[in-house]
Amino acid sequence: MENPSEATSISRSVDETLAIGRRFGEAARAGDVYALVGDLGAGKTQFVKGFVAAIGSPAEVTSPTFTLIHEYEGGRLPVYHFDFYRVESRGEALRLDLDDYLSADGVAVIEWADRFADLLPNSARWIEIRARNETERLIEARIPA
């Protein structure tokens, strides 16, 4: 996939979701923001696992649902992995020092990003992951013009 930022893919397994995440990670540059949207269990964290692996970080990726943010280092870029699922308000989201992370030298990947979309830059790459059935996922990526 030459330009994964403008793509629609169908994943038929966890391994395929990881591979799609890897393609995005390979294309990631410092300052990029990836805004992930999808229901519980849709595959957002699996996507991030592939993404972080492609960056070259040896970190074990887990959902930051309770800690709200994980930092993965050791690859070509640091990856800042947010989860807005349990963030209750805009003020709470701002207290995560989101602006500092978004202006840092790494890549931000934000699960449940649609909860506070107004806090993200216009250049954010939006990735929507929808379960079509038990194993199949529709992964749609878009970047604003």
N, CA, C and O atoms as CSV, one atom per row, in Angstrom:
chain,resi,resn,atom,element,x,y,z
A,1,MET,N,N,0.859,-1.178,0.000
A,1,MET,CA,C,0.000,0.000,0.000
A,1,MET,C,C,0.895,1.227,0.000
A,1,MET,O,O,1.624,1.466,0.963
A,2,GLU,N,N,0.845,1.987,-1.049
A,2,GLU,CA,C,1.734,3.133,-1.204
A,2,GLU,C,C,1.363,4.280,-0.274
A,2,GLU,O,O,2.246,4.862,0.356
A,3,ASN,N,N,0.091,4.617,-0.173
A,3,ASN,CA,C,-0.343,5.714,0.689
A,3,ASN,C,C,-1.447,5.210,1.616
A,3,ASN,O,O,-2.629,5.334,1.293
A,4,PRO,N,N,-1.070,4.635,2.783
A,4,PRO,CA,C,-2.072,4.054,3.666
A,4,PRO,C,C,-2.985,5.085,4.303
A,4,PRO,O,O,-3.980,4.708,4.923
A,5,SER,N,N,-2.689,6.362,4.176
A,5,SER,CA,C,-3.518,7.391,4.782
A,5,SER,C,C,-4.829,7.606,4.039
A,5,SER,O,O,-5.728,8.269,4.558
A,6,GLU,N,N,-4.953,7.064,2.845
A,6,GLU,CA,C,-6.176,7.214,2.062
A,6,GLU,C,C,-6.583,5.844,1.559
A,6,GLU,O,O,-6.463,5.545,0.371
A,7,ALA,N,N,-7.066,5.014,2.471
A,7,ALA,CA,C,-7.296,3.638,2.092
A,7,ALA,C,C,-8.500,3.040,2.810
A,7,ALA,O,O,-8.889,3.471,3.896
A,8,THR,N,N,-9.067,2.037,2.166
A,8,THR,CA,C,-10.067,1.193,2.793
A,8,THR,C,C,-9.559,-0.230,2.682
A,8,THR,O,O,-9.189,-0.692,1.603
A,9,SER,N,N,-9.547,-0.916,3.814
A,9,SER,CA,C,-9.066,-2.295,3.842
A,9,SER,C,C,-10.085,-3.156,4.558
A,9,SER,O,O,-10.866,-2.668,5.375
A,10,ILE,N,N,-10.070,-4.431,4.246
A,10,ILE,CA,C,-10.862,-5.401,4.991
A,10,ILE,C,C,-9.886,-6.357,5.640
A,10,ILE,O,O,-9.044,-6.959,4.973
A,11,SER,N,N,-10.008,-6.488,6.950
A,11,SER,CA,C,-9.197,-7.429,7.704
A,11,SER,C,C,-10.071,-8.624,8.044
A,11,SER,O,O,-11.200,-8.472,8.509
A,12,ARG,N,N,-9.540,-9.800,7.811
A,12,ARG,CA,C,-10.289,-11.022,8.098
A,12,ARG,C,C,-9.720,-11.789,9.280
A,12,ARG,O,O,-10.152,-12.902,9.581
A,13,SER,N,N,-8.723,-11.167,9.961
A,13,SER,CA,C,-8.125,-11.831,11.124
A,13,SER,C,C,-7.336,-10.810,11.935
A,13,SER,O,O,-7.069,-9.700,11.476
A,14,VAL,N,N,-6.973,-11.204,13.137
A,14,VAL,CA,C,-6.121,-10.355,13.974
A,14,VAL,C,C,-4.795,-10.099,13.261
A,14,VAL,O,O,-4.288,-8.977,13.277
A,15,ASP,N,N,-4.232,-11.137,12.635
A,15,ASP,CA,C,-2.956,-10.967,11.927
A,15,ASP,C,C,-3.062,-9.939,10.803
A,15,ASP,O,O,-2.127,-9.171,10.579
A,16,GLU,N,N,-4.192,-9.917,10.095
A,16,GLU,CA,C,-4.363,-8.924,9.037
A,16,GLU,C,C,-4.510,-7.516,9.614
A,16,GLU,O,O,-4.019,-6.554,9.024
A,17,THR,N,N,-5.183,-7.386,10.763
A,17,THR,CA,C,-5.292,-6.074,11.414
A,17,THR,C,C,-3.920,-5.598,11.860
A,17,THR,O,O,-3.593,-4.421,11.710
A,18,LEU,N,N,-3.113,-6.503,12.408
A,18,LEU,CA,C,-1.739,-6.147,12.780
A,18,LEU,C,C,-0.952,-5.682,11.557
A,18,LEU,O,O,-0.214,-4.699,11.630
A,19,ALA,N,N,-1.107,-6.385,10.431
A,19,ALA,CA,C,-0.381,-6.032,9.207
A,19,ALA,C,C,-0.807,-4.658,8.686
A,19,ALA,O,O,0.028,-3.886,8.214
A,20,ILE,N,N,-2.082,-4.357,8.770
A,20,ILE,CA,C,-2.553,-3.033,8.337
A,20,ILE,C,C,-1.969,-1.955,9.250
A,20,ILE,O,O,-1.523,-0.911,8.773
A,21,GLY,N,N,-1.971,-2.204,10.553
A,21,GLY,CA,C,-1.344,-1.268,11.489
A,21,GLY,C,C,0.132,-1.067,11.179
A,21,GLY,O,O,0.644,0.048,11.274
A,22,ARG,N,N,0.819,-2.153,10.807
A,22,ARG,CA,C,2.246,-2.050,10.447
A,22,ARG,C,C,2.449,-1.137,9.242
A,22,ARG,O,O,3.396,-0.351,9.214
A,23,ARG,N,N,1.578,-1.233,8.258
A,23,ARG,CA,C,1.728,-0.375,7.068
A,23,ARG,C,C,1.621,1.101,7.438
A,23,ARG,O,O,2.354,1.935,6.907
A,24,PHE,N,N,0.709,1.417,8.347
A,24,PHE,CA,C,0.592,2.805,8.796
A,24,PHE,C,C,1.827,3.211,9.600
A,24,PHE,O,O,2.332,4.322,9.444
A,25,GLY,N,N,2.311,2.320,10.454
A,25,GLY,CA,C,3.506,2.610,11.238
A,25,GLY,C,C,4.728,2.853,10.374
A,25,GLY,O,O,5.550,3.715,10.683
A,26,GLU,N,N,4.851,2.102,9.300
A,26,GLU,CA,C,5.977,2.281,8.373
A,26,GLU,C,C,5.947,3.657,7.725
A,26,GLU,O,O,6.998,4.219,7.417
A,27,ALA,N,N,4.754,4.204,7.516
A,27,ALA,CA,C,4.613,5.507,6.857
A,27,ALA,C,C,4.628,6.679,7.835
A,27,ALA,O,O,4.690,7.833,7.411
A,28,ALA,N,N,4.573,6.396,9.144
A,28,ALA,CA,C,4.453,7.450,10.157
A,28,ALA,C,C,5.702,8.319,10.227
A,28,ALA,O,O,6.829,7.855,10.057
A,29,ARG,N,N,5.452,9.607,10.487
A,29,ARG,CA,C,6.538,10.578,10.654
A,29,ARG,C,C,6.326,11.337,11.960
A,29,ARG,O,O,5.216,11.382,12.492
A,30,ALA,N,N,7.382,11.922,12.460
A,30,ALA,CA,C,7.290,12.721,13.681
A,30,ALA,C,C,6.220,13.791,13.513
A,30,ALA,O,O,6.161,14.470,12.489
A,31,GLY,N,N,5.382,13.931,14.525
A,31,GLY,CA,C,4.332,14.931,14.506
A,31,GLY,C,C,2.991,14.417,14.004
A,31,GLY,O,O,1.981,15.110,14.124
A,32,ASP,N,N,2.968,13.210,13.443
A,32,ASP,CA,C,1.705,12.649,12.961
A,32,ASP,C,C,0.782,12.329,14.129
A,32,ASP,O,O,1.229,11.971,15.218
A,33,VAL,N,N,-0.513,12.467,13.877
A,33,VAL,CA,C,-1.539,12.090,14.843
A,33,VAL,C,C,-2.493,11.136,14.147
A,33,VAL,O,O,-3.047,11.456,13.095
A,34,TYR,N,N,-2.681,9.962,14.739
A,34,TYR,CA,C,-3.601,8.961,14.223
A,34,TYR,C,C,-4.767,8.860,15.202
A,34,TYR,O,O,-4.589,8.485,16.361
A,35,ALA,N,N,-5.955,9.198,14.723
A,35,ALA,CA,C,-7.168,9.219,15.539
A,35,ALA,C,C,-7.979,7.968,15.218
A,35,ALA,O,O,-8.508,7.831,14.115
A,36,LEU,N,N,-8.073,7.059,16.183
A,36,LEU,CA,C,-8.755,5.789,15.966
A,36,LEU,C,C,-10.179,5.837,16.508
A,36,LEU,O,O,-10.431,6.345,17.601
A,37,VAL,N,N,-11.097,5.300,15.722
A,37,VAL,CA,C,-12.508,5.269,16.082
A,37,VAL,C,C,-13.009,3.849,15.863
A,37,VAL,O,O,-12.666,3.205,14.872
A,38,GLY,N,N,-13.824,3.368,16.797
A,38,GLY,CA,C,-14.423,2.047,16.641
A,38,GLY,C,C,-14.996,1.568,17.959
A,38,GLY,O,O,-14.576,2.014,19.027
A,39,ASP,N,N,-15.943,0.672,17.885
A,39,ASP,CA,C,-16.576,0.140,19.082
A,39,ASP,C,C,-15.603,-0.705,19.899
A,39,ASP,O,O,-14.517,-1.045,19.430
A,40,LEU,N,N,-16.001,-1.039,21.113
A,40,LEU,CA,C,-15.232,-1.964,21.939
A,40,LEU,C,C,-15.014,-3.262,21.167
A,40,LEU,O,O,-15.945,-3.808,20.574
A,41,GLY,N,N,-13.784,-3.746,21.180
A,41,GLY,CA,C,-13.484,-5.007,20.518
A,41,GLY,C,C,-13.354,-4.936,19.010
A,41,GLY,O,O,-13.235,-5.971,18.353
A,42,ALA,N,N,-13.374,-3.750,18.453
A,42,ALA,CA,C,-13.294,-3.609,16.993
A,42,ALA,C,C,-11.903,-3.936,16.455
A,42,ALA,O,O,-11.770,-4.360,15.307
A,43,GLY,N,N,-10.868,-3.745,17.269
A,43,GLY,CA,C,-9.506,-4.038,16.826
A,43,GLY,C,C,-8.557,-2.861,16.891
A,43,GLY,O,O,-7.474,-2.909,16.308
A,44,LYS,N,N,-8.943,-1.801,17.590
A,44,LYS,CA,C,-8.092,-0.607,17.668
A,44,LYS,C,C,-6.726,-0.934,18.280
A,44,LYS,O,O,-5.695,-0.527,17.745
A,45,THR,N,N,-6.716,-1.655,19.382
A,45,THR,CA,C,-5.447,-1.964,20.039
A,45,THR,C,C,-4.614,-2.918,19.189
A,45,THR,O,O,-3.388,-2.813,19.186
A,46,GLN,N,N,-5.237,-3.838,18.475
A,46,GLN,CA,C,-4.480,-4.717,17.578
A,46,GLN,C,C,-3.806,-3.891,16.478
A,46,GLN,O,O,-2.653,-4.136,16.122
A,47,PHE,N,N,-4.535,-2.920,15.953
A,47,PHE,CA,C,-3.967,-2.003,14.962
A,47,PHE,C,C,-2.734,-1.309,15.552
A,47,PHE,O,O,-1.697,-1.220,14.894
A,48,VAL,N,N,-2.847,-0.818,16.795
A,48,VAL,CA,C,-1.733,-0.109,17.437
A,48,VAL,C,C,-0.550,-1.051,17.648
A,48,VAL,O,O,0.599,-0.630,17.508
A,49,LYS,N,N,-0.805,-2.303,17.978
A,49,LYS,CA,C,0.292,-3.274,18.146
A,49,LYS,C,C,1.114,-3.374,16.865
A,49,LYS,O,O,2.344,-3.355,16.910
A,50,GLY,N,N,0.434,-3.481,15.724
A,50,GLY,CA,C,1.152,-3.540,14.451
A,50,GLY,C,C,1.875,-2.243,14.156
A,50,GLY,O,O,3.000,-2.253,13.655
A,51,PHE,N,N,1.234,-1.127,14.463
A,51,PHE,CA,C,1.807,0.199,14.247
A,51,PHE,C,C,3.115,0.353,15.021
A,51,PHE,O,O,4.136,0.753,14.461
A,52,VAL,N,N,3.074,0.033,16.310
A,52,VAL,CA,C,4.251,0.189,17.177
A,52,VAL,C,C,5.367,-0.763,16.745
A,52,VAL,O,O,6.543,-0.399,16.779
A,53,ALA,N,N,5.003,-1.974,16.342
A,53,ALA,CA,C,6.017,-2.923,15.862
A,53,ALA,C,C,6.736,-2.362,14.640
A,53,ALA,O,O,7.952,-2.511,14.520
A,54,ALA,N,N,6.007,-1.721,13.737
A,54,ALA,CA,C,6.615,-1.159,12.527
A,54,ALA,C,C,7.543,0.006,12.849
A,54,ALA,O,O,8.512,0.247,12.128
A,55,ILE,N,N,7.254,0.725,13.924
A,55,ILE,CA,C,8.121,1.822,14.353
A,55,ILE,C,C,9.442,1.254,14.883
A,55,ILE,O,O,10.459,1.947,14.923
A,56,GLY,N,N,9.404,-0.011,15.286
A,56,GLY,CA,C,10.612,-0.663,15.775
A,56,GLY,C,C,10.725,-0.731,17.274
A,56,GLY,O,O,11.776,-1.106,17.794
A,57,SER,N,N,9.675,-0.380,17.984
A,57,SER,CA,C,9.713,-0.450,19.443
A,57,SER,C,C,9.500,-1.889,19.899
A,57,SER,O,O,8.612,-2.576,19.394
A,58,PRO,N,N,10.304,-2.344,20.846
A,58,PRO,CA,C,10.126,-3.695,21.375
A,58,PRO,C,C,9.044,-3.769,22.460
A,58,PRO,O,O,8.824,-4.830,23.044
A,59,ALA,N,N,8.379,-2.657,22.725
A,59,ALA,CA,C,7.409,-2.578,23.817
A,59,ALA,C,C,6.226,-3.512,23.586
A,59,ALA,O,O,5.814,-3.762,22.453
A,60,GLU,N,N,5.694,-4.017,24.695
A,60,GLU,CA,C,4.458,-4.794,24.640
A,60,GLU,C,C,3.299,-3.805,24.691
A,60,GLU,O,O,3.139,-3.078,25.672
A,61,VAL,N,N,2.513,-3.781,23.659
A,61,VAL,CA,C,1.408,-2.827,23.548
A,61,VAL,C,C,0.176,-3.390,24.237
A,61,VAL,O,O,-0.246,-4.516,23.973
A,62,THR,N,N,-0.394,-2.581,25.128
A,62,THR,CA,C,-1.657,-2.914,25.775
A,62,THR,C,C,-2.545,-1.680,25.712
A,62,THR,O,O,-2.068,-0.565,25.499
A,63,SER,N,N,-3.820,-1.890,25.898
A,63,SER,CA,C,-4.743,-0.763,25.864
A,63,SER,C,C,-4.517,0.114,27.087
A,63,SER,O,O,-4.452,-0.393,28.206
A,64,PRO,N,N,-4.397,1.423,26.889
A,64,PRO,CA,C,-4.193,2.324,28.025
A,64,PRO,C,C,-5.518,2.800,28.641
A,64,PRO,O,O,-5.617,3.939,29.099
A,65,THR,N,N,-6.526,1.931,28.650
A,65,THR,CA,C,-7.856,2.311,29.123
A,65,THR,C,C,-7.827,2.874,30.535
A,65,THR,O,O,-8.513,3.856,30.818
A,66,PHE,N,N,-7.053,2.278,31.419
A,66,PHE,CA,C,-7.043,2.726,32.816
A,66,PHE,C,C,-5.932,3.720,33.107
A,66,PHE,O,O,-6.083,4.567,33.988
A,67,THR,N,N,-4.819,3.636,32.385
A,67,THR,CA,C,-3.728,4.582,32.606
A,67,THR,C,C,-3.847,5.803,31.699
A,67,THR,O,O,-3.189,6.816,31.936
A,68,LEU,N,N,-4.665,5.718,30.683
A,68,LEU,CA,C,-4.984,6.770,29.719
A,68,LEU,C,C,-3.910,7.031,28.677
A,68,LEU,O,O,-4.229,7.445,27.562
A,69,ILE,N,N,-2.636,6.798,29.013
A,69,ILE,CA,C,-1.577,6.978,28.020
A,69,ILE,C,C,-0.421,6.017,28.301
A,69,ILE,O,O,-0.026,5.798,29.447
A,70,HIS,N,N,0.099,5.458,27.223
A,70,HIS,CA,C,1.322,4.652,27.277
A,70,HIS,C,C,2.320,5.308,26.333
A,70,HIS,O,O,1.949,5.815,25.275
A,71,GLU,N,N,3.576,5.290,26.723
A,71,GLU,CA,C,4.645,5.789,25.864
A,71,GLU,C,C,5.515,4.614,25.455
A,71,GLU,O,O,6.015,3.877,26.305
A,72,TYR,N,N,5.697,4.439,24.145
A,72,TYR,CA,C,6.516,3.353,23.624
A,72,TYR,C,C,7.749,3.954,22.972
A,72,TYR,O,O,7.657,4.733,22.023
A,73,GLU,N,N,8.903,3.577,23.502
A,73,GLU,CA,C,10.161,4.088,22.969
A,73,GLU,C,C,11.001,2.934,22.472
A,73,GLU,O,O,10.592,1.777,22.559
A,74,GLY,N,N,12.165,3.243,21.955
A,74,GLY,CA,C,13.084,2.218,21.486
A,74,GLY,C,C,13.006,1.976,19.990
A,74,GLY,O,O,13.767,1.172,19.452
A,75,GLY,N,N,12.099,2.662,19.313
A,75,GLY,CA,C,11.989,2.548,17.859
A,75,GLY,C,C,12.507,3.807,17.195
A,75,GLY,O,O,13.163,4.626,17.838
A,76,ARG,N,N,12.222,3.968,15.927
A,76,ARG,CA,C,12.716,5.143,15.208
A,76,ARG,C,C,12.028,6.422,15.660
A,76,ARG,O,O,12.559,7.513,15.450
A,77,LEU,N,N,10.840,6.305,16.286
A,77,LEU,CA,C,10.103,7.435,16.854
A,77,LEU,C,C,9.441,6.979,18.148
A,77,LEU,O,O,9.074,5.810,18.269
A,78,PRO,N,N,9.280,7.872,19.113
A,78,PRO,CA,C,8.441,7.507,20.252
A,78,PRO,C,C,6.969,7.502,19.817
A,78,PRO,O,O,6.558,8.302,18.976
A,79,VAL,N,N,6.194,6.600,20.394
A,79,VAL,CA,C,4.767,6.525,20.112
A,79,VAL,C,C,4.024,6.815,21.407
A,79,VAL,O,O,4.282,6.191,22.436
A,80,TYR,N,N,3.094,7.772,21.345
A,80,TYR,CA,C,2.270,8.152,22.488
A,80,TYR,C,C,0.869,7.614,22.233
A,80,TYR,O,O,0.150,8.104,21.362
A,81,HIS,N,N,0.491,6.601,23.002
A,81,HIS,CA,C,-0.753,5.861,22.786
A,81,HIS,C,C,-1.768,6.278,23.853
A,81,HIS,O,O,-1.637,5.927,25.026
A,82,PHE,N,N,-2.770,7.024,23.428
A,82,PHE,CA,C,-3.825,7.522,24.308
A,82,PHE,C,C,-5.077,6.664,24.178
A,82,PHE,O,O,-5.296,6.005,23.161
A,83,ASP,N,N,-5.891,6.686,25.227
A,83,ASP,CA,C,-7.216,6.075,25.176
A,83,ASP,C,C,-8.185,7.029,25.860
A,83,ASP,O,O,-8.101,7.247,27.069
A,84,PHE,N,N,-9.098,7.594,25.090
A,84,PHE,CA,C,-10.066,8.563,25.635
A,84,PHE,C,C,-11.345,7.903,26.164
A,84,PHE,O,O,-12.275,8.606,26.560
A,85,TYR,N,N,-11.406,6.580,26.178
A,85,TYR,CA,C,-12.638,5.892,26.564
A,85,TYR,C,C,-13.140,6.311,27.947
A,85,TYR,O,O,-14.336,6.548,28.117
A,86,ARG,N,N,-12.263,6.404,28.919
A,86,ARG,CA,C,-12.659,6.743,30.290
A,86,ARG,C,C,-12.474,8.228,30.630
A,86,ARG,O,O,-12.698,8.637,31.770
A,87,VAL,N,N,-12.072,9.016,29.661
A,87,VAL,CA,C,-11.915,10.450,29.895
A,87,VAL,C,C,-13.307,11.072,29.895
A,87,VAL,O,O,-14.047,10.972,28.916
A,88,GLU,N,N,-13.647,11.710,30.999
A,88,GLU,CA,C,-15.016,12.194,31.209
A,88,GLU,C,C,-15.320,13.561,30.602
A,88,GLU,O,O,-16.464,13.839,30.240
A,89,SER,N,N,-14.303,14.414,30.489
A,89,SER,CA,C,-14.587,15.784,30.058
A,89,SER,C,C,-13.427,16.337,29.233
A,89,SER,O,O,-12.320,15.800,29.218
A,90,ARG,N,N,-13.732,17.416,28.560
A,90,ARG,CA,C,-12.714,18.120,27.771
A,90,ARG,C,C,-11.578,18.579,28.688
A,90,ARG,O,O,-10.407,18.469,28.326
A,91,GLY,N,N,-11.918,19.088,29.863
A,91,GLY,CA,C,-10.908,19.536,30.816
A,91,GLY,C,C,-9.986,18.402,31.244
A,91,GLY,O,O,-8.777,18.594,31.367
A,92,GLU,N,N,-10.552,17.232,31.468
A,92,GLU,CA,C,-9.732,16.068,31.837
A,92,GLU,C,C,-8.799,15.689,30.690
A,92,GLU,O,O,-7.644,15.333,30.921
A,93,ALA,N,N,-9.289,15.762,29.474
A,93,ALA,CA,C,-8.448,15.467,28.314
A,93,ALA,C,C,-7.299,16.464,28.215
A,93,ALA,O,O,-6.168,16.079,27.917
A,94,LEU,N,N,-7.576,17.718,28.458
A,94,LEU,CA,C,-6.529,18.743,28.411
A,94,LEU,C,C,-5.489,18.530,29.506
A,94,LEU,O,O,-4.312,18.829,29.304
A,95,ARG,N,N,-5.904,18.021,30.654
A,95,ARG,CA,C,-4.961,17.770,31.760
A,95,ARG,C,C,-3.988,16.631,31.456
A,95,ARG,O,O,-3.029,16.423,32.200
A,96,LEU,N,N,-4.224,15.904,30.384
A,96,LEU,CA,C,-3.285,14.858,29.975
A,96,LEU,C,C,-2.062,15.446,29.279
A,96,LEU,O,O,-1.188,14.709,28.823
A,97,ASP,N,N,-2.000,16.781,29.197
A,97,ASP,CA,C,-0.921,17.470,28.481
A,97,ASP,C,C,-0.896,17.070,27.007
A,97,ASP,O,O,0.163,16.922,26.397
A,98,LEU,N,N,-2.080,16.902,26.464
A,98,LEU,CA,C,-2.227,16.474,25.081
A,98,LEU,C,C,-1.442,17.357,24.122
A,98,LEU,O,O,-0.767,16.850,23.226
A,99,ASP,N,N,-1.522,18.670,24.299
A,99,ASP,CA,C,-0.805,19.582,23.396
A,99,ASP,C,C,0.695,19.317,23.390
A,99,ASP,O,O,1.337,19.389,22.342
A,100,ASP,N,N,1.260,19.008,24.564
A,100,ASP,CA,C,2.694,18.725,24.637
A,100,ASP,C,C,3.037,17.479,23.818
A,100,ASP,O,O,4.028,17.460,23.089
A,101,TYR,N,N,2.213,16.445,23.944
A,101,TYR,CA,C,2.465,15.220,23.187
A,101,TYR,C,C,2.278,15.439,21.691
A,101,TYR,O,O,3.045,14.919,20.880
A,102,LEU,N,N,1.264,16.203,21.332
A,102,LEU,CA,C,0.985,16.418,19.904
A,102,LEU,C,C,2.046,17.277,19.237
A,102,LEU,O,O,2.215,17.214,18.019
A,103,SER,N,N,2.760,18.077,20.012
A,103,SER,CA,C,3.809,18.909,19.441
A,103,SER,C,C,5.200,18.312,19.683
A,103,SER,O,O,6.208,18.951,19.382
A,104,ALA,N,N,5.256,17.108,20.215
A,104,ALA,CA,C,6.536,16.461,20.511
A,104,ALA,C,C,7.117,15.829,19.252
A,104,ALA,O,O,6.566,15.956,18.158
A,105,ASP,N,N,8.230,15.155,19.433
A,105,ASP,CA,C,8.970,14.580,18.315
A,105,ASP,C,C,8.522,13.172,17.947
A,105,ASP,O,O,9.193,12.491,17.172
A,106,GLY,N,N,7.405,12.735,18.490
A,106,GLY,CA,C,6.931,11.386,18.223
A,106,GLY,C,C,5.631,11.373,17.448
A,106,GLY,O,O,5.275,12.338,16.772
A,107,VAL,N,N,4.930,10.257,17.561
A,107,VAL,CA,C,3.661,10.034,16.891
A,107,VAL,C,C,2.609,9.768,17.964
A,107,VAL,O,O,2.842,8.988,18.888
A,108,ALA,N,N,1.458,10.412,17.842
A,108,ALA,CA,C,0.354,10.164,18.765
A,108,ALA,C,C,-0.668,9.254,18.091
A,108,ALA,O,O,-1.064,9.476,16.946
A,109,VAL,N,N,-1.084,8.227,18.825
A,109,VAL,CA,C,-2.139,7.327,18.374
A,109,VAL,C,C,-3.200,7.351,19.464
A,109,VAL,O,O,-2.921,7.026,20.618
A,110,ILE,N,N,-4.420,7.739,19.095
A,110,ILE,CA,C,-5.454,8.009,20.092
A,110,ILE,C,C,-6.680,7.145,19.830
A,110,ILE,O,O,-7.360,7.303,18.816
A,111,GLU,N,N,-6.958,6.223,20.765
A,111,GLU,CA,C,-8.163,5.421,20.678
A,111,GLU,C,C,-9.339,6.225,21.225
A,111,GLU,O,O,-9.177,7.015,22.155
A,112,TRP,N,N,-10.517,6.022,20.649
A,112,TRP,CA,C,-11.733,6.757,21.018
A,112,TRP,C,C,-11.550,8.254,20.778
A,112,TRP,O,O,-12.072,9.078,21.530
A,113,ALA,N,N,-10.819,8.595,19.745
A,113,ALA,CA,C,-10.479,9.993,19.452
A,113,ALA,C,C,-11.700,10.855,19.179
A,113,ALA,O,O,-11.667,12.066,19.402
A,114,ASP,N,N,-12.771,10.247,18.700
A,114,ASP,CA,C,-13.969,11.022,18.378
A,114,ASP,C,C,-14.626,11.641,19.603
A,114,ASP,O,O,-15.457,12.538,19.462
A,115,ARG,N,N,-14.276,11.188,20.796
A,115,ARG,CA,C,-14.851,11.766,22.016
A,115,ARG,C,C,-14.417,13.221,22.199
A,115,ARG,O,O,-15.163,14.028,22.754
A,116,PHE,N,N,-13.216,13.554,21.735
A,116,PHE,CA,C,-12.696,14.922,21.868
A,116,PHE,C,C,-12.005,15.340,20.574
A,116,PHE,O,O,-10.873,15.822,20.589
A,117,ALA,N,N,-12.691,15.150,19.471
A,117,ALA,CA,C,-12.134,15.431,18.149
A,117,ALA,C,C,-11.679,16.881,18.014
A,117,ALA,O,O,-10.730,17.169,17.285
A,118,ASP,N,N,-12.349,17.791,18.711
A,118,ASP,CA,C,-12.004,19.213,18.600
A,118,ASP,C,C,-10.639,19.534,19.192
A,118,ASP,O,O,-10.103,20.615,18.948
A,119,LEU,N,N,-10.067,18.616,19.963
A,119,LEU,CA,C,-8.750,18.846,20.551
A,119,LEU,C,C,-7.613,18.398,19.632
A,119,LEU,O,O,-6.442,18.652,19.915
A,120,LEU,N,N,-7.957,17.743,18.551
A,120,LEU,CA,C,-6.943,17.204,17.653
A,120,LEU,C,C,-6.689,18.159,16.492
A,120,LEU,O,O,-7.571,18.922,16.098
A,121,PRO,N,N,-5.476,18.108,15.952
A,121,PRO,CA,C,-5.166,19.001,14.830
A,121,PRO,C,C,-5.947,18.611,13.576
A,121,PRO,O,O,-6.355,17.460,13.419
A,122,ASN,N,N,-6.148,19.571,12.697
A,122,ASN,CA,C,-6.847,19.314,11.438
A,122,ASN,C,C,-6.122,18.281,10.580
A,122,ASN,O,O,-6.731,17.651,9.716
A,123,SER,N,N,-4.840,18.110,10.815
A,123,SER,CA,C,-4.054,17.169,10.019
A,123,SER,C,C,-4.143,15.727,10.525
A,123,SER,O,O,-3.516,14.837,9.951
A,124,ALA,N,N,-4.902,15.486,11.576
A,124,ALA,CA,C,-5.008,14.126,12.123
A,124,ALA,C,C,-5.497,13.157,11.055
A,124,ALA,O,O,-6.371,13.479,10.251
A,125,ARG,N,N,-4.919,11.977,11.065
A,125,ARG,CA,C,-5.328,10.896,10.163
A,125,ARG,C,C,-6.366,10.064,10.918
A,125,ARG,O,O,-6.058,9.470,11.951
A,126,TRP,N,N,-7.568,10.025,10.408
A,126,TRP,CA,C,-8.662,9.326,11.065
A,126,TRP,C,C,-8.758,7.903,10.535
A,126,TRP,O,O,-8.835,7.684,9.326
A,127,ILE,N,N,-8.754,6.937,11.449
A,127,ILE,CA,C,-8.852,5.522,11.110
A,127,ILE,C,C,-10.092,4.977,11.815
A,127,ILE,O,O,-10.153,4.950,13.044
A,128,GLU,N,N,-11.064,4.549,11.043
A,128,GLU,CA,C,-12.273,3.960,11.624
A,128,GLU,C,C,-12.238,2.455,11.400
A,128,GLU,O,O,-12.045,1.977,10.283
A,129,ILE,N,N,-12.429,1.722,12.491
A,129,ILE,CA,C,-12.419,0.260,12.436
A,129,ILE,C,C,-13.798,-0.230,12.863
A,129,ILE,O,O,-14.243,0.012,13.985
A,130,ARG,N,N,-14.463,-0.924,11.945
A,130,ARG,CA,C,-15.817,-1.427,12.233
A,130,ARG,C,C,-15.854,-2.938,12.057
A,130,ARG,O,O,-15.392,-3.479,11.052
A,131,ALA,N,N,-16.414,-3.599,13.058
A,131,ALA,CA,C,-16.605,-5.044,12.959
A,131,ALA,C,C,-17.764,-5.322,12.021
A,131,ALA,O,O,-18.860,-4.790,12.198
A,132,ARG,N,N,-17.518,-6.156,11.027
A,132,ARG,CA,C,-18.584,-6.562,10.105
A,132,ARG,C,C,-19.209,-7.880,10.570
A,132,ARG,O,O,-20.383,-8.147,10.312
A,133,ASN,N,N,-18.414,-8.693,11.254
A,133,ASN,CA,C,-18.874,-9.939,11.856
A,133,ASN,C,C,-17.818,-10.379,12.864
A,133,ASN,O,O,-16.968,-9.574,13.244
A,134,GLU,N,N,-17.849,-11.612,13.298
A,134,GLU,CA,C,-16.916,-12.097,14.328
A,134,GLU,C,C,-15.448,-11.882,13.970
A,134,GLU,O,O,-14.645,-11.559,14.845
A,135,THR,N,N,-15.088,-12.053,12.714
A,135,THR,CA,C,-13.676,-11.996,12.329
A,135,THR,C,C,-13.327,-10.874,11.361
A,135,THR,O,O,-12.159,-10.503,11.249
A,136,GLU,N,N,-14.304,-10.335,10.668
A,136,GLU,CA,C,-14.013,-9.367,9.614
A,136,GLU,C,C,-14.160,-7.932,10.099
A,136,GLU,O,O,-15.128,-7.587,10.777
A,137,ARG,N,N,-13.176,-7.094,9.738
A,137,ARG,CA,C,-13.180,-5.675,10.094
A,137,ARG,C,C,-13.023,-4.832,8.842
A,137,ARG,O,O,-12.233,-5.151,7.954
A,138,LEU,N,N,-13.787,-3.754,8.787
A,138,LEU,CA,C,-13.629,-2.763,7.732
A,138,LEU,C,C,-12.804,-1.629,8.337
A,138,LEU,O,O,-13.192,-1.039,9.346
A,139,ILE,N,N,-11.675,-1.331,7.718
A,139,ILE,CA,C,-10.764,-0.294,8.223
A,139,ILE,C,C,-10.690,0.804,7.167
A,139,ILE,O,O,-10.172,0.600,6.068
A,140,GLU,N,N,-11.216,1.967,7.524
A,140,GLU,CA,C,-11.242,3.106,6.604
A,140,GLU,C,C,-10.364,4.215,7.152
A,140,GLU,O,O,-10.505,4.625,8.304
A,141,ALA,N,N,-9.469,4.691,6.325
A,141,ALA,CA,C,-8.555,5.760,6.715
A,141,ALA,C,C,-8.832,6.991,5.870
A,141,ALA,O,O,-9.100,6.898,4.673
A,142,ARG,N,N,-8.761,8.144,6.517
A,142,ARG,CA,C,-8.911,9.393,5.760
A,142,ARG,C,C,-8.061,10.482,6.423
A,142,ARG,O,O,-7.891,10.526,7.642
A,143,ILE,N,N,-7.550,11.337,5.577
A,143,ILE,CA,C,-6.784,12.481,6.040
A,143,ILE,C,C,-7.415,13.716,5.417
A,143,ILE,O,O,-7.680,13.732,4.215
A,144,PRO,N,N,-7.657,14.740,6.207
A,144,PRO,CA,C,-8.266,15.956,5.647
A,144,PRO,C,C,-7.380,16.592,4.585
A,144,PRO,O,O,-6.153,16.522,4.653
A,145,ALA,N,N,-8.011,17.201,3.625
A,145,ALA,CA,C,-7.263,17.880,2.550
A,145,ALA,C,C,-6.610,19.136,3.065
A,145,ALA,O,O,-5.940,19.838,2.308
